[in-house]
Amino acid sequence: MPTCHHCHTICENGTAATLTWVHEREPDGQVRWLCPDCARRHLRDIEARLPAGWQ
């Protein structure tokens, strides 16, 4: 099950809320998931394609 990379919330598969989760693929191929709250909070970083370690 996807887990948020920032807050560690676990996604409940099979619900409509699953559609609001964001996934991003790092250059090394690792997939990271973000819950809707963290995705909104980090939208600027996502759009700027800043590396995950910048924080």
Backbone torsions as a table, in degrees:
resi	resn	phi	psi	omega
1	MET	NA	138.1	176.9
2	PRO	-62.6	140.4	177.2
3	THR	-127.6	136.9	-178.4
4	CYS	-62.8	129.9	-178.6
5	HIS	-66.0	-28.6	-176.3
6	HIS	-94.4	-49.9	-174.3
7	CYS	-106.6	-6.4	176.5
8	HIS	68.3	21.4	173.0
9	THR	-68.0	141.2	-179.8
10	ILE	-97.0	131.6	179.4
11	CYS	-77.1	133.1	176.8
12	GLU	-89.5	101.4	-179.2
13	ASN	-61.5	147.1	176.1
14	GLY	90.3	-0.8	178.2
15	THR	-105.5	161.7	179.3
16	ALA	-64.2	-27.7	179.4
17	ALA	-62.6	-23.6	178.4
18	THR	-57.2	-31.3	-178.5
19	LEU	-68.0	-17.4	-177.7
20	THR	-91.2	-5.0	178.6
21	TRP	-77.4	150.5	-178.9
22	VAL	-115.4	138.7	172.3
23	HIS	-122.3	146.8	177.7
24	GLU	-133.3	143.5	-179.1
25	ARG	-106.1	123.7	178.7
26	GLU	-77.1	160.3	179.2
27	PRO	-56.9	-27.1	179.4
28	ASP	-82.8	2.4	177.5
29	GLY	94.1	-7.6	180.0
30	GLN	-70.9	136.3	178.0
31	VAL	-99.7	130.4	177.9
32	ARG	-119.8	136.7	-179.5
33	TRP	-105.0	147.1	174.5
34	LEU	-129.0	132.9	175.5
35	CYS	-70.7	164.8	-178.3
36	PRO	-56.5	-40.3	-179.4
37	ASP	-65.1	-46.2	179.9
38	CYS	-69.4	-34.8	177.9
39	ALA	-62.4	-43.1	177.3
40	ARG	-64.7	-42.7	-178.3
41	ARG	-64.5	-33.1	-175.2
42	HIS	-110.8	20.7	-177.3
43	LEU	-56.7	-43.9	-179.2
44	ARG	-59.8	-41.6	179.6
45	ASP	-66.0	-40.3	-179.7
46	ILE	-64.3	-46.8	-179.1
47	GLU	-66.5	-32.7	179.5
48	ALA	-80.8	-9.1	-179.4
49	ARG	58.4	40.2	177.0
50	LEU	-71.7	145.2	177.9
51	PRO	-63.0	149.5	-176.3
52	ALA	-60.4	-27.8	-176.8
53	GLY	-81.7	0.9	-175.9
54	TRP	-66.4	-25.0	-175.2
55	GLN	-68.9	NA	NA
